[in-house]
Amino acid sequence: MKVIEQNVETILRPTSINLAPFVINPYQGCSLGCCFCYAQFSKVAQKQTEPWGSYVKVKINAIDVLKKELKQIQPKSVLLGSITECFQLIEKKYGITRQILELLNEQAVPFTIMSRSMLIIDYLDLLTQGNCQSIYFTVNALPQVLNDEFNMQAPDFKQGLETIAKLQNEKLKVIGYFCPILPMISDIKQIVNSAKGVIKQAEFEMINFNMAKQGLIVKAIEKHYPKYKPEYEKMLRDKVFFEHTMKNSEQIIFQQAGNGFQNLKVHVHEYAEYFANKY
């Protein structure tokens, strides 16, 4: 992992994600390196020569810049971690996220977090001070065989549920975010049965072929689920078949989930659509 220290001119940026008007990303890049992550296709990441997952840029002056920006902008709320993991391993050394959370609490700025790291549990002292509005915690929904194939560094399914349970035990609002869901392959019944009683609010996101590495996906499916290879190849070239398959998968999720969660959402991307956040 290549670690690059950098000074930034701004840390508080406007965002189109409707979870907050402004976003803070303490780092650039992510050591988890998930091949399905939309962040690898952000404008900033695309300028990087190193492969996604092989580098992290540390914004070492983030807290000083944020102090100045909070005085000038006075945001009603902020989002943490739209294109990076705030609680990735490098945070243990630099503590940029901890400094930011301390400042947000000090100035009573409400915040929402997007994360998939178990290390978030180490920050319960800061998350329980009343300013954390919600946590969107991504649960790795890949079948284990594909998880191993893609060498995913993110917590596995069980670890994700355990982390959410710990956060909820502290009365924090957590949305379990299951992705990517693979039509015909993901075991929706198993996911729902495991999550019911643990997760109160759930959202499912179907695979976004534009954001994932299409070649890797088809190759892995050919290797581990050969009978579904024709369907996945057809989804990539046939809009009607793609939409039918996604709609069918969406219906299966609602049928299987039933009344298992207080709130349930399913995100389905349009054919050949560039990634858009719709929560």
N, C-alpha and C positions, 0 to 999 in steps of 0.2 A: 504494500500500500504506500503510495507516494503522498506525503503530507506537505502541503504548501501553505506557508503563512502569508497572509496578505492584508493590507490596509484597504478599507473601503471608504467611499465618500458618502454613501447612504446605506442604511440598513432597513428602514421603514419604507416599504414600497406599496403603491396602490395595487389591488388585485381584483380580477373579475370573478373570482370564486366568491359566491354569495354567503360565505360563512363569516366574513368580516370585510371592512373596506380596505384594510391594510394588512400586509403580510410581512413576517420576519423570517428569514432563513439564516440561521447562525453559521451555517457551513454551505459550501458549494461542492456538489458531488456527494457520493454516499458509498460507504464501505460495504453495505449489504449487496449492492450490485444486482438487484432483481432485474431479470431480463424483460419483465413485463412492465417495468416502471415507465410512466409517461415522462418523468423528469429528465430522462436521458435524451429526450428530443426537444428540450427547451432550447431557446436561442443561446443561452449561456453555455449549456452543455455541448451544443453542437460546435462551438468554437474550440473546444478542448481537443487536443491531439491524442491524449491518453484514452484508452477504452473505458467505458462506463463501469464503475465499480473498482477501478484500479487507483483512484486518486481522491483526495479530499482537500479542499481549500478551506483554511481556517481564517475566519474574519476576526483577526486578533484585536482590532480596535472597535469592535461592534458596540460594546457597552458605552464607550465615550460618545460615539456617533449617535446612538439611540437616546442618550440623555438630552442631547441638543435638539434632536428631532421631536421628541415628545413635548418639549416646551413650545416648539413652533407649530406642530400639527394638532396636538391634543386629540388623538383618535378616540372614537367612542368604543372601539374594540379592535383587536388584532388577531390574526391567525398565525400560528407558528408551524413551520415545516411543510410548505406547499411543494417544494422541489428538492428537499433534502430530509434526512432523518436527524432531528434535533438531539436524539438520545443515542446516537451511534457511539461506538467504542472510543473514538478519539475525544469525545466529550469528557471522559474520565480524566484526561490529562489537562485539557484546556478550560473546561467548565464555562464555556461561552453561554450555553443555554441556561445554566444555573444563574449566572449573573443577570441575564435578561429577565428571567422569571422573578428574581428578587426585586428588580427595578419596577416591573409591571405591578407587582404586589404593593410595593412601596407607594406607587402613584395611583393605585386602585384602578388600573386599566384592565377591563375584562378581556379574556383571551380564550381562544379555541385552539386545540392542538390536533395535528394529524401525525400519527406515529404508527410504527409496527415493532418497536423495540421493547424488550422486557426491561431494559434499564430505566424506563420511565418510572418504575416502582421506587427507585432511589430518590425520587423527587416529590414524594407524597407530602413532605413538610411544606412544600411550596404550592402544591396543587390544591391543598385543602384549606387555603386561607380565604376562600370565598370569591376569588376572581376568575377561576376556571369555569367557563360556561359549559364546555363540553369537550370530549376527547373522541375523535374518530380513530378507532384503533383497528388497523388492518390485520385480518387473520388470514394466514396463508392457506388458501383453499385448494392448492394443487394436490393431486394424488401423490403419495409418497414416492412412487417410482419416477414421476416427472420432477418432483422436488430434487431427487438425487441426480437425475439426468442433467438438470440445469444448474446443479451445484448452488442451490439457493442458500444464502447465509442468514436469511431472516428466520425468526423463530418459527417452529413448526405449528401445526394446527392446535395440538394440545397445549403447547406453551402459550399460544395466543389466547386461548380460552382462560387459562390460569391467570394470565396478566389482567384480563378484563375483570375477572372475579375479584381480584385484589383491589383494583381501582374502584369497583362498585361497592365493595365493603367499606370504603371510605366515603360513601355517599356522593361520589362523583358521577356525573352524567356521562355514560360511555355508549357510543354507537359501535357495535361490532360490524366491521366492514369486510365482507367475504369476497375475495377476488384473487385471481381471475376464475370465473366459472366457465368451464369448458362444456359446451353442449354435448350430450350423449355420454360424456366421460365422467364429469364430476358427480359424485354420489350425494345428491341433494338430501335424500332421506337421512343418510348418515350424518351429514353436516347439521341438519336441523335437529335431529334427535340428540346430538351431542351438545348443541348450543342451548336448547330449551332448558329453562331453569337456571341457566348461567347468564345469558345475555337478555336484557330487557328490550333493547332496540337493535334492529338488524338491517343492514343494507347489503345487497348482493350486486356485484358488477360483472356483467358478461365480458368475456375476453374482447379486447380491442385489437384487432389484427394490425391496424396501422401503428399502434404503439409497441406491439410485441414484435419480436424477430420472427417473421413468418416462416422463413426457411427452417429455423430451429424447431418451431412448433410442429410443422408437418413431418419433419424428419423424426422427431421424437415419437409422434403418434404412429408413424409407420413402423417404428421399432417396437413399441409397447402396446399399441392398440391398432394393429394393421387393418382390422375390419372397418375402422372409421376413417382411414386415410382418404378414400374417394369422396366422402362427405365433406371433409375439411378442405380438400382441393377444390371441390365444387363451390363451397362457401366463398372462397377467395375470388372466384370468377363469375359467379351467378348471383346477381342482386336479389332476385325473387327467392331463390333457394336460401340465401343468407337470411333474409327477413323472415321467411317461414320458420327456419330452424331456431332463430333467436326468439321469435314469438312463442314457439312451442316450449322452449326452455324456460322462458319467463312464466308461462302458465304452470309448468311443473313446479317451479319454486313456490308460487302462491298456493298451489294445491298441497304441497308437502309441508309448507310452513304453517298453514292454517292459522290457528290462534296461538301459535307458539311464542309470539313476540307482541309486545305492546304496540310497536310500530314496525312496519316492514316496507322497504322500498327495493325496487329492482331497477338497475341502470342498464339500459341496452343502447349500444352505440349504433348509429346509422351506418349503412354500407359506405365504406371508403371515407368515413368522416374523420377529420382531425380531432384529436382529443378535446373534449369540452367537459368541464365539471358541471354537474347538474344537481348537486344536492342542495 
